[in-house]
Amino acid sequence: MSNSSALRVLTDPRPEVLAAALARELSAAPLPNPFALEWIFVPHAGTQTWLDYYLAQALGIWAQGRLLHPREALWRLARMALAEMPDRIALEPQQTVWLIFESIERLCADPAFSAFKTWLEAAPAQNRAWSLAQEWARQIDLIATFRPDWLPEFEAGRWPLPEAEWAGKLWQELLKSLPAPIWHRGALQQLFIRRLRSGAVSPKRLPRRLSVFGLSELPSFYLEILLALAEVVPTTLYLPSPLPPLEGLVLRETCGEQEQIWVSALASRGVVFEALPETLPEPQNLLQALQAALRKPGDCPLWPGPDTSIQIHSVHSPQRELEVLKDFLFACFDELPELKPSEIAVLIPDLAVYAPLVAGVFGSGGQQGGRLPFALVQPDFNQNPGVLALRSLFELSSSRLSLDEVWALLEQPAVSRAFGLQPEDLELAIFWLDQVEVRWGRDAEHRRKLGLPAFSQNSWQQGLQRLLLGMALDDQGQLPYAGILPYGPMEGQNVRILGRLLDFFSTLEKALDALVSEKTASEWSETLSEILLRLVKPLPEQEDDWFLFLEQLQKLAEIETLYAPPLGLGLLRTQLETLWSHVPERPLPLGRILFASPARLQGLPFRVICFLGLNAGVLPRADQTTELDLLALSPRSEDPSLRRADRDLFLTVLRSAGERFYLSYTGRRVRDNLDLPASVLVSELQDSLQALCGQTVPVTRHPLQPFDPRYFKAGTGVRSWSWQALKEAQNLQLPPQAHAFVDGPLPALVPGPTPWQALLDFFRHPAKAFLMQRLDLRLRREEQTRATSERFQLNGLERFQLRETFLTWLLQGGSPAVFDARLRARGHLPPGPVGEQIWLSLQAEILPLAQSLQVLTGVPQASRSFRFDVEAWQLEGQLQPLFSEGLIQVRLSRLKAADYLQTWLEHLLLACLGEAQPVRRVGFEKDQGVLLSFAPVEQPQAELKRLLDLYDQGLNAPLPLALESAWAWVSELNKGIEKAQRKAAQRWYGNQQQPGEASDAAYALCLAPDWLRAPETEALILEIFGPLRQHLRQVSLQAALAASV
């Protein structure tokens, strides 16, 4: 091992000083050829962007730089120098894994691989074979990089370790599988070094000089190539100053090991380090004092007092971490002069968890003055719209195609956008699919292929056919057409939405059909591209990610040069996941706060560095070895180690921070506020501050909520910059006030005809009617789990609804046979004998009841339209359901307050219209029937006018009334006001068995919690229900039927 005088190593603790030295060198000695490239080795894409930007500013013109990772750069140089070097290096992991996969069964027949044969047979052959091939290829790659001296031993049939026999025989098999000469990595390294040192490489084939910037490690395999190049090409390394060892300081002992290995590797090869002459400034804060103490422990005095340059924060969740961070950054902009967003870095080890939350916190300024400009460095590719859609397709290809599974795909924004479906369109479409009872299964044939009975009930085919037929036919109670029952009404805009829904499902069917058969890699690349271009239309801000996804799909075709046979879906998915996990790094966005994984910004200087997510077990990561890990059986100092790399990363980041170093972690559980441990790095940092600077940095523990009043009180140790949180905190300190959904009455309604149904809806639920009729506000129901299988039984609610529907059908003169056919066409009954038994039981119960009730109802009549004026009010609507014996409705359960009010309103209306027919309603309680009717009213128009005025009042402001609670109140009024209020309160608040009206979303929004005790409540209840109760007539159904006979 020799060193060349042409190799220089310049060191300084500050990256910007090293970059300035590089700029001076490039400026002082420009290349003779202005079009020649400056070759600069950099550790990662982040350094490439930062250094490019720095050199452009320093030099004014910077266009001929080639900044590359050392591994890529060295092989490019080898290709320039060696005429015989092939375009593709042999036995790289991408090729090795396919060579192993093709011959894995033959290999496992060898006794050296007998242990793997049992493992290989324990799972689906192709998937397990691929997993084993990947692990073997990974081990060969590690050996080629970190044990290149083993490869000649393998070729000679010697095993450096007894356990390495399988790897040696595998290497021999790999060599046999390729034609000679085989230019693998080890052979090329030896040839390149040999040619360089023998003078066989013309300097004209190589760059005029090489620069290496910011490297903190390089395997010896590549270091030997670099040293050999330095004997031919002038080479300068610009490296961070190595830290001296500090015995007894855990942070220094454990967090500089990788740097020491790198320095020792250079020093052992005769490399001399030369410190740049720039003078380091005196520390201005605790952070800079710690950095100085790490460089020269004896020269740094104890820091005189605490400051805010190093902060540690404990919060309850990742969301709160980001909220607290935002407040901290606002404080930084206030405290640090001329701080720019580009001078702030936020490092998050588990970026995939935090990335979806960043936009929500930093993308909205709230009331504290605008957004903070930010960018995610290398956004999580798992959130790419193409990746999300394709993964969903793969899952659907082997699924039952349940409504939830298919809908999860269509709800993806990029997918719904491809078919022109807006959020409100999706709401209507899922309502249709629920109504036509789509549950699962493409059609009967799809179910047969799944090994299940071939029936179409509750399938996508049946549901979509019902929607389509609803475009052509109205459902007027007729028999199903060709076994299909039309669903309606479907007209107007519904046609457009349905057409796009059908277009989506047709596209999905074609895509799923295309995934069935095996294809070659190039055929898969073409097929998937066609599917995704039809299925996905990304948002404008996603277009860069989308084009990158399409590029990755094109790379899939390259596999065919390594493996020509067709790929099954399982193997295809593993190839795509591999491609998606190795997406090329992108340049850093400039001019914004950067959110990145720590490795992407390692070694770059920022005035403010924030480290989030420092939870125990997250950083440093633990080294995990497998039984196949041969390097662990014979360890060497430079072997890769996640734990060592993470610890060195933390120390590097600490040294890169200029004026603020901020750490945070999830330190308490939301559920019970119990403490959670932080990363060991946090405590080691605190110990180092105490040992080197004589200072401790306490952990700031934050409240659970951002509007906690402690944020706005002096001396609490926490503060917030959010005006919105301040307002909410102030509200918490105020005494409870009367609830008011609206500040006052809304403007009066424009006079016009009043639909009769709107009046009935109002007195069925005043609060909901106010929200819907006046504000056009529809409250979302709580998310309910959709059924994903056909019915096997009917639940209680379904049985009740079916009984009422069948009874109404019979009273209207409908045929049981037609009802049965329609019921089955709707898919509402369980298939097979269970459904048949339910139908027989239903007929046995309802047919006799319908026959007895027909004594009361008489012959069904057609509904009649009416238009009627009550002073300034114009009522219009239809009278239904009408019978020869009057207007009669039946409810197969207890009559509720709304039933009494609706019957009362209809009674008043018919009296005003001069109709002699009675209005009656039948209810059932504890299997006993009740017939409800009302006595004649002397002045029905006046009474109806009074209710219409209340309707007007209730549309201008919420009417302080919950019907069931009010009915309970008035029903107990004869026992005294206190008992009436107590009974009403029981109905309002409910109990464990029966929820009260207070749980109703509309009432909760519109009514004050104490509305029952308001002075006007009693008068309002009596105004509505008083006349009703005076005219109420109730008799047993049995007595009424006997009297009718």
ZIFEN-V295195 format. One record per backbone hydrogen bond with DSSP energy under -0.5 kcal/mol. NH is the residue of the N-H (numbers start at 1). CO is the residue of the C=O. If there is no record, write none. Layout:
BEGIN
NH,CO + NH,CO
END
This chain:
BEGIN
7,4 + 8,6 + 8,235 + 9,272 + 10,237 + 11,274 + 12,239 + 15,13 + 17,14 + 18,14 + 19,15 + 20,16 + 21,17 + 22,18 + 23,19 + 24,20 + 25,21 + 26,22 + 27,23 + 28,24 + 29,25 + 30,27 + 34,32 + 36,33 + 38,64 + 39,37 + 39,209 + 40,38 + 40,66 + 41,211 + 42,68 + 43,213 + 48,44 + 49,45 + 50,46 + 51,47 + 52,48 + 53,49 + 54,50 + 55,51 + 56,52 + 57,53 + 58,54 + 59,55 + 60,56 + 61,59 + 66,38 + 67,65 + 68,40 + 68,66 + 73,69 + 74,70 + 75,71 + 76,72 + 77,73 + 78,74 + 79,75 + 80,76 + 81,77 + 82,78 + 83,81 + 85,82 + 90,183 + 92,89 + 95,92 + 96,92 + 97,93 + 98,94 + 99,95 + 100,96 + 101,97 + 102,98 + 103,99 + 104,100 + 104,101 + 107,103 + 108,104 + 109,106 + 110,107 + 113,110 + 114,111 + 116,113 + 117,113 + 118,114 + 119,115 + 120,116 + 121,117 + 122,119 + 123,120 + 128,124 + 129,125 + 130,126 + 131,127 + 132,128 + 133,129 + 134,130 + 135,131 + 136,132 + 137,133 + 138,134 + 139,135 + 140,136 + 141,137 + 142,138 + 143,139 + 144,140 + 145,141 + 146,142 + 147,143 + 150,147 + 151,147 + 151,148 + 152,148 + 153,149 + 154,150 + 155,151 + 156,152 + 157,154 + 158,153 + 160,158 + 164,161 + 165,162 + 168,164 + 169,165 + 170,166 + 171,167 + 172,168 + 173,169 + 174,170 + 175,171 + 176,172 + 177,173 + 178,175 + 183,181 + 184,182 + 185,90 + 188,184 + 189,185 + 190,186 + 191,187 + 192,188 + 193,189 + 194,190 + 195,191 + 196,192 + 197,193 + 198,194 + 199,195 + 199,196 + 200,195 + 201,195 + 202,200 + 205,202 + 206,203 + 210,234 + 211,39 + 212,236 + 213,41 + 214,212 + 214,238 + 221,145 + 222,219 + 223,219 + 224,220 + 225,221 + 226,222 + 227,223 + 228,224 + 229,225 + 230,226 + 231,227 + 231,228 + 232,229 + 233,229 + 234,208 + 235,6 + 236,210 + 237,8 + 238,212 + 238,236 + 239,10 + 239,237 + 241,12 + 249,246 + 250,248 + 253,249 + 254,250 + 255,251 + 260,256 + 261,257 + 262,258 + 263,259 + 264,260 + 265,261 + 266,262 + 267,263 + 268,264 + 269,266 + 270,267 + 271,266 + 274,9 + 275,273 + 276,11 + 289,285 + 290,286 + 291,287 + 292,288 + 293,289 + 294,290 + 295,291 + 296,292 + 299,296 + 300,296 + 300,297 + 301,299 + 303,693 + 311,661 + 312,698 + 313,663 + 314,700 + 315,665 + 321,317 + 322,318 + 323,319 + 324,320 + 325,321 + 326,322 + 327,323 + 328,324 + 329,325 + 330,326 + 331,327 + 332,328 + 333,329 + 334,330 + 335,331 + 336,332 + 337,335 + 339,336 + 343,340 + 344,341 + 345,608 + 346,594 + 347,345 + 347,610 + 348,596 + 349,612 + 351,348 + 351,349 + 353,350 + 354,350 + 355,351 + 356,352 + 357,354 + 358,354 + 358,355 + 359,355 + 361,357 + 362,358 + 363,358 + 363,359 + 368,365 + 372,362 + 373,371 + 375,593 + 377,375 + 377,595 + 378,376 + 379,376 + 383,380 + 384,381 + 388,384 + 389,385 + 390,386 + 391,387 + 392,388 + 393,389 + 394,390 + 395,391 + 396,392 + 397,393 + 398,394 + 398,395 + 399,396 + 403,439 + 406,402 + 407,403 + 408,404 + 409,405 + 409,406 + 410,406 + 411,407 + 412,409 + 415,412 + 416,412 + 417,413 + 418,414 + 419,415 + 420,417 + 421,416 + 422,420 + 426,422 + 427,423 + 428,424 + 429,425 + 430,426 + 431,427 + 432,428 + 433,429 + 434,430 + 435,431 + 436,432 + 437,434 + 438,433 + 439,458 + 440,458 + 441,400 + 447,443 + 448,444 + 449,445 + 450,446 + 451,448 + 452,447 + 455,453 + 459,456 + 460,441 + 461,442 + 463,459 + 464,460 + 465,461 + 466,462 + 467,463 + 468,464 + 469,465 + 470,466 + 471,467 + 471,468 + 472,468 + 472,469 + 473,469 + 476,474 + 481,484 + 482,480 + 484,481 + 486,484 + 487,466 + 490,470 + 494,491 + 495,492 + 496,492 + 497,493 + 498,494 + 499,495 + 500,496 + 501,497 + 502,498 + 503,499 + 504,500 + 505,501 + 506,502 + 507,503 + 508,504 + 509,505 + 510,506 + 511,507 + 512,508 + 513,509 + 514,510 + 515,511 + 516,513 + 517,513 + 519,567 + 524,520 + 525,521 + 526,522 + 527,523 + 528,524 + 529,525 + 530,526 + 531,527 + 532,528 + 533,529 + 534,530 + 535,531 + 536,532 + 537,414 + 542,539 + 543,540 + 546,542 + 547,543 + 548,544 + 549,545 + 550,546 + 551,547 + 552,548 + 553,549 + 554,550 + 555,551 + 556,552 + 556,553 + 557,553 + 557,554 + 558,555 + 559,556 + 560,557 + 561,558 + 562,559 + 563,559 + 567,519 + 572,568 + 573,569 + 574,570 + 575,571 + 576,572 + 577,573 + 578,574 + 579,575 + 580,576 + 581,577 + 582,579 + 583,580 + 593,373 + 594,344 + 595,375 + 596,346 + 596,594 + 600,597 + 601,597 + 601,598 + 602,599 + 604,601 + 606,656 + 607,343 + 608,343 + 609,660 + 610,345 + 611,662 + 612,347 + 612,610 + 614,664 + 615,613 + 616,677 + 618,615 + 619,615 + 625,623 + 629,626 + 630,628 + 633,630 + 634,630 + 634,631 + 635,632 + 639,636 + 645,641 + 646,642 + 647,643 + 648,644 + 649,645 + 650,646 + 651,647 + 652,648 + 653,649 + 654,650 + 655,651 + 656,652 + 657,653 + 657,654 + 658,606 + 659,607 + 660,607 + 661,309 + 662,609 + 663,311 + 664,611 + 665,313 + 667,315 + 667,665 + 668,315 + 669,674 + 673,669 + 676,667 + 679,614 + 682,679 + 683,679 + 684,680 + 685,681 + 686,682 + 687,683 + 688,684 + 689,685 + 690,686 + 691,687 + 692,688 + 693,689 + 694,689 + 694,690 + 695,689 + 698,696 + 700,312 + 701,699 + 702,314 + 702,700 + 708,705 + 711,708 + 712,709 + 713,710 + 716,713 + 720,711 + 723,721 + 726,722 + 727,723 + 728,724 + 729,725 + 730,726 + 731,727 + 732,728 + 733,729 + 733,730 + 734,730 + 734,731 + 746,956 + 754,874 + 755,753 + 756,876 + 759,755 + 760,756 + 761,757 + 762,758 + 763,759 + 764,761 + 765,761 + 769,765 + 770,766 + 771,767 + 772,768 + 773,769 + 774,769 + 774,770 + 775,770 + 776,772 + 777,771 + 778,776 + 779,777 + 799,795 + 800,796 + 801,797 + 802,798 + 803,799 + 804,800 + 805,801 + 806,802 + 807,803 + 808,804 + 809,805 + 810,806 + 811,807 + 812,808 + 813,810 + 814,809 + 819,815 + 820,816 + 821,817 + 822,818 + 823,819 + 824,820 + 825,821 + 826,822 + 827,824 + 828,823 + 831,791 + 834,831 + 836,832 + 837,833 + 838,834 + 839,835 + 840,836 + 841,837 + 842,838 + 843,839 + 844,840 + 845,841 + 846,842 + 847,843 + 849,845 + 850,846 + 851,847 + 852,848 + 853,849 + 854,850 + 855,852 + 856,853 + 857,853 + 858,854 + 861,882 + 864,879 + 866,877 + 868,875 + 870,873 + 871,869 + 873,870 + 875,868 + 875,873 + 876,754 + 877,866 + 879,864 + 880,878 + 882,861 + 883,886 + 884,859 + 885,857 + 886,883 + 887,918 + 888,881 + 888,886 + 889,920 + 891,922 + 893,891 + 899,896 + 900,896 + 901,897 + 902,898 + 903,899 + 904,900 + 905,901 + 906,902 + 907,903 + 908,904 + 909,905 + 910,906 + 911,907 + 912,908 + 913,909 + 914,911 + 915,910 + 920,887 + 920,918 + 921,932 + 922,889 + 923,930 + 924,893 + 925,928 + 928,925 + 929,927 + 930,923 + 931,1035 + 932,921 + 932,930 + 933,1033 + 935,1031 + 940,937 + 943,939 + 944,940 + 945,941 + 946,942 + 947,943 + 948,944 + 949,945 + 950,946 + 951,947 + 952,948 + 953,949 + 954,950 + 955,951 + 955,952 + 956,952 + 956,953 + 957,953 + 961,959 + 963,961 + 966,962 + 967,963 + 968,964 + 969,965 + 970,966 + 971,967 + 972,968 + 972,969 + 973,970 + 975,972 + 976,973 + 980,976 + 981,977 + 982,978 + 983,979 + 984,980 + 985,981 + 986,982 + 987,983 + 988,984 + 989,985 + 990,986 + 991,994 + 996,989 + 997,987 + 998,988 + 999,996 + 1000,997 + 1004,1000 + 1005,1001 + 1006,1002 + 1007,1003 + 1011,1008 + 1013,1010 + 1014,1011 + 1017,1014 + 1018,1014 + 1020,1016 + 1021,1017 + 1022,1018 + 1023,1019 + 1024,1020 + 1025,1021 + 1026,1022 + 1029,1025 + 1030,1026 + 1031,1027 + 1032,1028 + 1033,933 + 1035,931 + 1037,929 + 1040,1036 + 1041,1037 + 1042,1038 + 1043,1039 + 1044,1040 + 1045,1041
END
